[in-house]
Amino acid sequence: MSADRIISLGDGSTQRFGLLSPGTASVGVVVLVGGPQYRAGSHRHFVQLARFLAQAGTPCLRFDHAGIGDSSGNNPGNNAGALPDFCALDAEVDLAISALMQAQPQLQGVVLWGLCDGASAALLYMARRNDPRVRGLCLLNPWVRSAQGEARARVQHYYWERLRNPEFWRKLLGGGVGLGALKGWWAARQLARQAAPATPSGATQCYQMQMAQGYQAFAGPRLVQLSGRDHTAREFEAAGELFPLWRNWQSHAGLTLQHYPEADHTFSRRALQQQSFEDLLSWLHSHWPQEARA
């Protein structure tokens, strides 16, 4: 495996930088960072991913978008208005794809890989650009957070687990559970019963529905990896309860869905992280058997 090397993204008006882990395959991977986080990822998750893929021959680019890490300029998230930061990253994603394909001329396309709001940014990009260079999507615990969705996940999973635990009832009867905890459960239950959130003022459609449009419009294969110990994953699984376009997302013909019951949101346990990497590589080889190992 060749050493990582720095590459420049963009037209020169703003200095953006990425780190390329080079490979010989004809399908590469672009790692998307959605929020105010730089290219290494939590506990160097993205570093480990890129080097694992490059070791197997798949080139991988992880980069800092404008205003983050080593890249200069204004963070495009500042222009998102009432929407989350990751809703304004389309130009950054486009530049990253172009930079990777220029640095690795053998590439015929790329897979967009994103964790949490990085996955959300990938789907939003496809909804607006439908870029033919994107051959596949790998989405880990996509972020579809709304107040109602978060409340439903807490009621259905966190509070339900507590109610099933005999220790909870012993504490309750013995005065060990405060009134505040009961009030929290009741407030979450009431919020969970509300309808889907309204679209922010000035936005044409809520970002969750735009993500669903990108998911449905994309014609290529997609890999979804979901953690078992993560409320964000639970919210995504149940997105169809609030957002109509997310209904039946699991029945898409191009979907490969993988569950990791013991994993947390960022796959912080090394063994589980490694398993997700190996599953990704197997998925790449299953869809692009020649290109992935060129």
Secondary structure, DSSP 8 states (H G I E B T S, - for coil): ----EEEEESSSSS-EEEEEE----SEEEEEE--SS--TT-GGGHHHHHHHHHHHTT--EEEE--TTSTT--S--GGGG-TTS-GGGG-HHHHHHHHHHHHHHSTT--EEEEEEETHHHHHHHHHHHHH--TTEEEEEEES-----HHHHHHHIIIIIIHHHHH-HHHHHHHHTT-S-HHHHHHHHHHHHHHTS------TT-SS-HHHHHHHHHHH--S-EEEEEESS-HHHHHHHTGGGT-GGGTTGGG-TTEEEEEETT--TT--SHHHHHHHHHHHHHHHHHH-TTGGG-
